């Protein structure tokens, strides 16, 4: 799986950063891409990447603030002309996302050539698609805001052909039973399948947060994930501004990283008060303060393999 940051700024676009949008490439589990948030200009950011709109079959919205949804109508209409014809799309988000899309399309006299399924979240979500599980919990941002936990399926261990041939079983349909079952019968004898295949590979776990102050549900979303994606609007100073605007201070984010035992954090949604040089300097200082934590302030078009 790959995660690409199409926009990493907070509230307003800058010359260095576009507003929020994250693309999650689901290969090898699915030949599709999921988009998380779509701030203004997201479709233009996609033009600078190899991502194809027709491969996006889910869009997850964390909350209804403009820097997370203003790019959505453009993406939906462009998708009709760029590989999306007759390809269903699912949009997941807070209550109100369906009305926002329908009114915008109606007012602009826009028509789509593919169906949309809307899933609106009130408090939490449990959703499965092609073996991938998504859970969402309510955060604390002053408006309904959600964090998403994405869990890829466990891949069964590879068949040990040599070991099966030793008991007289040649490659064939019976191998699928060995792969899928705990036990199998061959020549009237019961065998443990685990003795004839390698260890199963647990799929990656990813947490993608909307804007939020620290809250109890953050740990439910982030516990033990391979990658934690979290807003990082305020990366220095005291907590006053973060608290006043229902955001997290960098100290809160790094505390969550440590407490959740997540393997690493990719930090986005960075305030336009910081330029790239400011961030590099503050990052060096924070690394000295938190030497045991793995984290990074991401930039537009950064891509990470999970």
ChimeraX attribute file (.defattr): number of C-alpha atoms within 10 A of each C-alpha:
attribute: neighborCount
match mode: 1-to-1
recipient: residues
	/A:1	16
	/A:2	14
	/A:3	22
	/A:4	21
	/A:5	23
	/A:6	31
	/A:7	33
	/A:8	30
	/A:9	28
	/A:10	25
	/A:11	19
	/A:12	17
	/A:13	19
	/A:14	14
	/A:15	7
	/A:16	13
	/A:17	22
	/A:18	26
	/A:19	30
	/A:20	33
	/A:21	30
	/A:22	26
	/A:23	23
	/A:24	21
	/A:25	22
	/A:26	16
	/A:27	11
	/A:28	9
	/A:29	15
	/A:30	14
	/A:31	11
	/A:32	18
	/A:33	23
	/A:34	19
	/A:35	22
	/A:36	27
	/A:37	28
	/A:38	29
	/A:39	29
	/A:40	25
	/A:41	21
	/A:42	24
	/A:43	21
	/A:44	14
	/A:45	18
	/A:46	18
	/A:47	11
	/A:48	10
	/A:49	11
	/A:50	7
	/A:51	16
	/A:52	15
	/A:53	22
	/A:54	20
	/A:55	18
	/A:56	23
	/A:57	18
	/A:58	20
	/A:59	21
	/A:60	20
	/A:61	27
	/A:62	27
	/A:63	25
	/A:64	19
	/A:65	15
	/A:66	16
	/A:67	24
	/A:68	25
	/A:69	24
	/A:70	19
	/A:71	21
	/A:72	23
	/A:73	20
	/A:74	16
	/A:75	19
	/A:76	22
	/A:77	16
	/A:78	16
	/A:79	23
	/A:80	18
	/A:81	13
	/A:82	13
	/A:83	14
	/A:84	23
	/A:85	14
	/A:86	12
	/A:87	16
	/A:88	15
	/A:89	20
	/A:90	15
	/A:91	20
	/A:92	21
	/A:93	25
	/A:94	22
	/A:95	17
	/A:96	12
	/A:97	19
	/A:98	18
	/A:99	11
	/A:100	14
	/A:101	17
	/A:102	12
	/A:103	11
	/A:104	14
	/A:105	17
	/A:106	10
	/A:107	9
	/A:108	9
	/A:109	8
	/A:110	12
	/A:111	11
	/A:112	16
	/A:113	15
	/A:114	14
	/A:115	13
	/A:116	16
	/A:117	12
	/A:118	18
	/A:119	17
	/A:120	17
	/A:121	21
	/A:122	15
	/A:123	14
	/A:124	15
	/A:125	18
	/A:126	12
	/A:127	13
	/A:128	11
	/A:129	10
	/A:130	9
	/A:131	13
	/A:132	17
	/A:133	15
	/A:134	18
	/A:135	18
	/A:136	26
	/A:137	21
	/A:138	25
	/A:139	25
	/A:140	20
	/A:141	20
	/A:142	12
	/A:143	15
	/A:144	21
	/A:145	25
	/A:146	32
	/A:147	28
	/A:148	26
	/A:149	23
	/A:150	21
	/A:151	20
	/A:152	20
	/A:153	16
	/A:154	13
	/A:155	12
	/A:156	15
	/A:157	16
	/A:158	13
	/A:159	20
	/A:160	16
	/A:161	14
	/A:162	13
	/A:163	13
	/A:164	17
	/A:165	11
	/A:166	9
	/A:167	10
	/A:168	11
	/A:169	15
	/A:170	13
	/A:171	13
	/A:172	8
	/A:173	8
	/A:174	13
	/A:175	18
	/A:176	11
	/A:177	14
	/A:178	22
	/A:179	20
	/A:180	12
	/A:181	11
	/A:182	12
	/A:183	14
	/A:184	17
	/A:185	13
	/A:186	11
	/A:187	8
	/A:188	7
	/A:189	7
	/A:190	10
	/A:191	14
	/A:192	13
	/A:193	19
	/A:194	18
	/A:195	15
	/A:196	19
	/A:197	18
	/A:198	14
	/A:199	13
	/A:200	12
	/A:201	12
	/A:202	13
	/A:203	17
	/A:204	15
	/A:205	23
	/A:206	26
	/A:207	26
	/A:208	21
	/A:209	25
	/A:210	26
	/A:211	28
	/A:212	26
	/A:213	22
	/A:214	20
	/A:215	13
	/A:216	12
	/A:217	15
	/A:218	22
	/A:219	16
	/A:220	15
	/A:221	25
	/A:222	27
	/A:223	21
	/A:224	19
	/A:225	21
	/A:226	18
	/A:227	22
	/A:228	27
	/A:229	26
	/A:230	26
	/A:231	27
	/A:232	27
	/A:233	25
	/A:234	23
	/A:235	22
	/A:236	14
	/A:237	10
	/A:238	12
	/A:239	16
	/A:240	12
	/A:241	14
	/A:242	19
	/A:243	15
	/A:244	9
	/A:245	13
	/A:246	17
	/A:247	24
	/A:248	26
	/A:249	25
	/A:250	22
	/A:251	17
	/A:252	15
	/A:253	21
	/A:254	21
	/A:255	15
	/A:256	21
	/A:257	26
	/A:258	18
	/A:259	13
	/A:260	18
	/A:261	17
	/A:262	22
	/A:263	16
	/A:264	18
	/A:265	25
	/A:266	19
	/A:267	21
	/A:268	26
	/A:269	28
	/A:270	26
	/A:271	20
	/A:272	18
	/A:273	9
	/A:274	16
	/A:275	14
	/A:276	13
	/A:277	9
	/A:278	11
	/A:279	15
	/A:280	13
	/A:281	10
	/A:282	14
	/A:283	16
	/A:284	10
	/A:285	11
	/A:286	18
	/A:287	14
	/A:288	9
	/A:289	10
	/A:290	14
	/A:291	9
	/A:292	9
	/A:293	18
	/A:294	15
	/A:295	21
	/A:296	14
	/A:297	20
	/A:298	21
	/A:299	22
	/A:300	20
	/A:301	19
	/A:302	13
	/A:303	16
	/A:304	14
	/A:305	9
	/A:306	14
